[in-house]
Structure formats: C-alpha cells, structure tokens
C-alpha cells in the first residue's frame, strides 16, 4: 500500500468511526460541501444525512460494520473505494455493496459521494 492509500485508509476509518458514533461534527468536516449519499432509491444531501443521523443516533451507535473485497483505486487527487460490508445490529446482519468517491482538497481527503445497496 502506498502513502496515498495509507492516508486514505486512515481518513476512511475516521469517517466510519464518526458515522457509527453519530459524530455529525466530524462527519461534516470529513465530507465535501456537495456530499451526496444514495441507497439506490433516493439521494440524501449532506444536510439531510446529518440530520437523520442525529435523529437515529440511538440505533446507529449499536451497529457494527465489517468489510470485505475492499478495493481502492486512486487517480491523483481522486479515489474510488468499492467493497462489501456486513452491518450487524445485534440480531441481524445486512450485507451491502458500496462505492465511495473521495477527493483530496488542500491536501486533505474528503468523501464526496457514497452509494450502497443491500443484497
């Protein structure tokens, strides 16, 4: 793994930690202003996503995530991350496929788009 990948892995881990701790301040910092999220049915803007995380904080902090088939492809200041995730809620496991687009702005990685779809 090269230095760019290593740095991106660290920032991705920070983003996911912030998500599963419902730390919307950290999420807002790690996301671009034009961040979008989709589950294949509808798009959420950054503002709506952060609002929903706060509304569902009790449920989100109970979730655990594990990943497989992770691939990181970098193109200068842009990176695409794909893989599979298993989301554990204590009783059930939901399998999802995901794709993330990251961009380096002023030397810092920011997530600009995430799409995920349950299997």
PADRENTI-947726 format. One line per field, with one value per residue: x, y, z of N, C-alpha, C in turn; residue number from 1; residue in one letter; chain. Coordinates in nm, 2 decimals. Each point is the difference from the previous one (the first is absolute). Layout:
BEGIN
n_u X ...
n_v Y ...
n_w Z ...
ca_u X ...
ca_v Y ...
ca_w Z ...
c_u X ...
c_v Y ...
c_w Z ...
seq NUM ...
type A ...
mol A ...
// end
This chain:
BEGIN
n_u 0.09 -0.03 0.08 -0.04 0.01 0.12 0.02 -0.05 0.06 0.09 -0.02 0.00 0.10 0.05 -0.03 0.04 0.11 0.01 -0.02 0.07 0.06 -0.06 0.13 -0.11 0.06 0.05 -0.12 -0.06 0.10 -0.03 -0.11 -0.01 0.00 0.04 0.03 -0.01 -0.11 0.01 -0.12 0.01 -0.07 0.08 0.02 0.10 -0.04 0.11 -0.08 -0.06 0.11 0.06 -0.11 -0.01 0.13 -0.02 -0.09 0.09 0.06 -0.11 -0.06 0.06 0.01 -0.11 0.01 0.03 0.11 0.00 0.12 -0.03 0.08 0.07 -0.03 0.13 -0.06 0.13 -0.04 0.13 -0.09 -0.03 -0.09 -0.01 -0.09 0.02 -0.11 0.00 -0.11 0.03 -0.12 0.05 -0.13 0.07 -0.10 0.01 0.03 0.02 0.00 0.10 -0.02 0.12 -0.01 0.12 -0.02 0.13 0.02 0.12 -0.04 0.08 0.03 -0.13 -0.01 -0.10 -0.11 -0.02 0.00 -0.11 0.01 -0.11 0.00 -0.11 0.05
n_v -0.12 0.10 0.11 0.03 -0.13 0.00 0.12 -0.05 -0.11 0.08 0.09 -0.10 -0.05 0.12 0.00 -0.13 0.02 0.11 -0.08 -0.11 0.11 0.02 0.02 0.07 0.06 -0.11 -0.05 0.11 -0.01 -0.13 0.07 -0.02 0.12 -0.06 -0.06 -0.12 -0.06 -0.12 -0.06 0.07 0.06 0.06 0.13 0.01 0.13 0.07 0.11 -0.06 -0.05 0.11 0.06 -0.09 0.02 0.13 0.00 -0.07 0.09 -0.02 -0.01 0.11 0.05 -0.07 0.06 -0.11 0.03 -0.09 0.01 -0.03 -0.06 0.06 0.10 0.05 0.08 0.04 0.12 0.02 0.10 -0.11 -0.06 -0.12 -0.02 -0.13 -0.06 -0.09 0.02 -0.05 0.04 0.00 -0.03 -0.11 0.01 0.09 -0.05 0.13 -0.06 0.08 0.04 0.05 0.13 0.04 0.13 0.01 0.12 0.03 0.07 0.09 -0.11 0.01 -0.13 0.01 -0.06 -0.03 -0.14 -0.05 -0.12 -0.05 -0.13 -0.03 -0.11
n_w 0.00 -0.09 0.01 -0.13 -0.03 0.07 -0.05 -0.11 0.03 0.04 -0.11 -0.07 0.07 -0.01 -0.13 -0.02 0.08 -0.07 -0.11 0.04 0.02 -0.12 -0.03 0.00 0.10 0.04 -0.01 0.04 0.09 0.00 -0.01 -0.14 -0.04 -0.11 0.11 -0.06 0.05 -0.05 0.02 -0.11 0.10 0.09 -0.03 0.08 0.02 0.01 -0.02 -0.09 -0.05 0.03 -0.05 -0.09 -0.01 0.03 -0.09 -0.06 0.07 0.07 -0.11 -0.05 0.13 -0.02 -0.12 -0.05 -0.05 -0.09 -0.06 -0.12 -0.08 0.10 -0.09 0.00 -0.08 -0.02 -0.02 0.03 -0.01 -0.07 0.08 -0.05 0.09 -0.03 0.03 0.10 0.06 0.12 0.01 0.13 0.02 0.02 -0.09 -0.09 -0.11 -0.04 -0.12 -0.02 -0.12 -0.01 -0.04 0.02 -0.01 0.00 0.06 -0.05 0.10 -0.05 -0.06 0.01 0.03 -0.09 0.06 -0.13 0.01 0.05 -0.06 0.05 -0.01 0.07 0.04
ca_u -0.09 0.08 -0.03 -0.13 -0.10 0.00 -0.06 -0.14 -0.05 -0.01 -0.11 -0.13 -0.03 -0.05 -0.14 -0.09 -0.01 -0.09 -0.14 -0.05 -0.01 -0.09 0.07 -0.03 0.10 0.11 -0.05 -0.01 0.14 0.06 -0.08 0.00 -0.13 -0.10 -0.01 -0.13 -0.01 -0.11 -0.01 -0.06 -0.13 -0.01 0.12 0.00 0.11 0.07 -0.08 -0.11 0.07 0.04 -0.12 -0.05 0.09 -0.03 -0.14 0.01 0.12 -0.01 0.01 0.12 0.11 -0.01 0.04 0.14 0.03 0.12 0.01 0.07 0.02 0.03 0.10 0.02 0.06 0.03 0.03 0.05 -0.07 -0.13 0.01 -0.12 0.01 -0.11 0.00 -0.12 -0.01 -0.10 -0.05 -0.05 -0.08 -0.02 -0.09 0.01 0.11 -0.04 0.11 -0.02 0.10 0.02 0.10 0.03 0.09 0.07 0.08 0.10 -0.01 0.10 0.09 -0.08 -0.10 -0.14 -0.09 -0.10 -0.11 -0.01 -0.12 0.00 -0.12 -0.01 -0.01
ca_v 0.12 0.12 0.10 0.05 -0.10 -0.01 0.12 -0.01 -0.10 0.06 0.09 -0.08 -0.05 0.11 0.02 -0.10 0.02 0.12 -0.04 -0.09 0.07 0.11 0.12 0.08 0.10 -0.06 -0.04 0.13 0.04 -0.10 -0.01 0.13 0.08 -0.05 -0.14 -0.07 -0.14 -0.07 -0.14 -0.05 0.04 0.15 0.07 0.08 0.10 0.00 0.05 -0.10 -0.12 0.04 0.01 -0.14 -0.07 0.05 -0.06 -0.15 -0.02 -0.12 -0.12 0.00 -0.03 -0.14 -0.08 -0.04 -0.01 -0.07 0.01 -0.10 0.03 0.15 0.04 0.15 0.04 0.14 0.07 0.13 0.05 -0.06 -0.14 -0.08 -0.11 -0.09 -0.12 -0.06 0.02 -0.07 0.09 -0.08 0.08 -0.08 -0.12 -0.03 0.05 0.04 0.00 0.11 0.04 0.15 0.07 0.14 0.09 0.09 0.11 0.07 0.15 0.06 -0.11 -0.08 -0.08 0.02 -0.08 0.08 -0.08 -0.14 -0.07 -0.13 -0.08 -0.13 -0.11
ca_w 0.00 -0.01 0.10 -0.02 0.04 0.14 0.05 -0.03 0.09 0.13 0.00 -0.02 0.14 0.08 -0.05 0.05 0.14 0.02 -0.03 0.09 0.13 -0.03 0.02 -0.12 -0.02 -0.07 -0.13 -0.08 -0.04 -0.09 -0.13 -0.08 0.01 -0.09 0.03 -0.02 0.03 -0.06 0.02 -0.13 -0.02 0.01 0.04 0.12 0.01 0.13 0.11 0.03 0.05 0.13 0.08 0.02 0.09 0.13 0.03 0.02 0.07 0.09 -0.08 -0.07 0.08 0.03 -0.12 -0.03 -0.14 -0.05 -0.14 -0.08 -0.14 -0.01 -0.10 -0.01 -0.13 0.01 -0.12 0.05 0.12 0.01 0.03 0.00 0.09 -0.01 0.08 0.06 0.14 0.08 0.11 0.10 0.09 0.12 -0.03 -0.15 -0.08 -0.14 -0.09 -0.10 -0.09 0.00 -0.07 0.05 -0.08 0.09 -0.07 0.09 -0.01 0.09 0.06 0.09 -0.06 0.03 -0.07 -0.08 -0.05 0.04 -0.04 0.05 -0.03 0.07 -0.09
c_u 0.09 -0.05 -0.14 -0.11 0.00 -0.07 -0.15 -0.06 -0.02 -0.12 -0.13 -0.04 -0.05 -0.14 -0.10 -0.01 -0.10 -0.14 -0.06 0.00 -0.10 0.06 -0.01 0.10 0.12 -0.04 0.00 0.14 0.06 -0.08 0.02 -0.14 -0.11 -0.01 -0.14 0.02 -0.13 -0.01 -0.06 -0.14 -0.02 0.13 -0.02 0.12 0.07 -0.08 -0.11 0.07 0.04 -0.12 -0.05 0.09 -0.03 -0.14 0.01 0.12 0.00 0.02 0.13 0.12 0.01 0.06 0.16 0.02 0.12 0.00 0.08 0.01 0.03 0.10 0.00 0.07 0.02 0.04 0.03 -0.07 -0.14 0.02 -0.14 0.02 -0.13 0.02 -0.13 0.01 -0.11 -0.03 -0.07 -0.08 -0.02 -0.08 0.02 0.13 -0.05 0.13 -0.02 0.13 0.01 0.10 0.01 0.09 0.06 0.08 0.09 -0.01 0.10 0.08 -0.08 -0.11 -0.14 -0.08 -0.10 -0.12 0.01 -0.13 0.01 -0.14 0.01 -0.01 -0.13
c_v 0.12 0.10 0.06 -0.09 0.00 0.12 -0.01 -0.10 0.06 0.09 -0.08 -0.06 0.11 0.03 -0.10 0.00 0.11 -0.04 -0.08 0.05 0.12 0.13 0.09 0.11 -0.06 -0.05 0.12 0.04 -0.09 -0.01 0.14 0.07 -0.06 -0.15 -0.05 -0.14 -0.06 -0.14 -0.07 0.04 0.15 0.05 0.08 0.10 -0.01 0.05 -0.10 -0.12 0.03 0.01 -0.14 -0.07 0.04 -0.06 -0.15 -0.04 -0.13 -0.13 -0.01 -0.05 -0.15 -0.09 -0.02 -0.03 -0.08 0.00 -0.11 0.05 0.15 0.02 0.15 0.03 0.16 0.06 0.14 0.04 -0.05 -0.15 -0.06 -0.12 -0.09 -0.12 -0.05 0.03 -0.08 0.09 -0.09 0.09 -0.07 -0.12 -0.04 0.05 0.03 0.01 0.12 0.01 0.15 0.05 0.14 0.07 0.10 0.09 0.06 0.15 0.06 -0.10 -0.09 -0.08 0.04 -0.09 0.09 -0.07 -0.14 -0.06 -0.14 -0.06 -0.13 -0.12 -0.07
c_w 0.00 0.11 -0.02 0.05 0.15 0.06 -0.02 0.09 0.14 0.01 -0.02 0.14 0.09 -0.04 0.06 0.15 0.04 -0.03 0.11 0.15 -0.01 0.03 -0.13 -0.03 -0.08 -0.14 -0.09 -0.04 -0.10 -0.13 -0.07 0.03 -0.09 0.02 -0.03 0.04 -0.06 0.03 -0.12 -0.02 0.01 0.04 0.13 -0.02 0.13 0.12 0.04 0.07 0.15 0.10 0.03 0.10 0.14 0.05 0.04 0.08 0.09 -0.08 -0.07 0.08 0.04 -0.11 0.00 -0.15 -0.03 -0.15 -0.07 -0.14 -0.03 -0.11 0.00 -0.13 0.01 -0.14 0.04 0.13 0.01 0.03 0.00 0.09 -0.01 0.09 0.05 0.15 0.06 0.12 0.10 0.10 0.14 -0.02 -0.14 -0.06 -0.14 -0.08 -0.10 -0.08 0.00 -0.09 0.06 -0.09 0.10 -0.09 0.10 -0.03 0.10 0.08 0.10 -0.08 0.06 -0.08 -0.07 -0.04 0.06 -0.05 0.06 -0.03 0.07 -0.11 0.01
seq 1 2 3 4 5 6 7 8 9 10 11 12 13 14 15 16 17 18 19 20 21 22 23 24 25 26 27 28 29 30 31 32 33 34 35 36 37 38 39 40 41 42 43 44 45 46 47 48 49 50 51 52 53 54 55 56 57 58 59 60 61 62 63 64 65 66 67 68 69 70 71 72 73 74 75 76 77 78 79 80 81 82 83 84 85 86 87 88 89 90 91 92 93 94 95 96 97 98 99 100 101 102 103 104 105 106 107 108 109 110 111 112 113 114 115 116 117 118 119
type X X X X X X X X X X X X X X X X X X X X X X X X X X X X X X X X X X X X X X X X X X X X X X X X X X X X X X X X X X X X X X X X X X X X X X X X X X X X X X X X X X X X X X X X X X X X X X X X X X X X X X X X X X X X X X X X X X X X X X X
mol A A A A A A A A A A A A A A A A A A A A A A A A A A A A A A A A A A A A A A A A A A A A A A A A A A A A A A A A A A A A A A A A A A A A A A A A A A A A A A A A A A A A A A A A A A A A A A A A A A A A A A A A A A A A A A A A A A A A A A A
// end
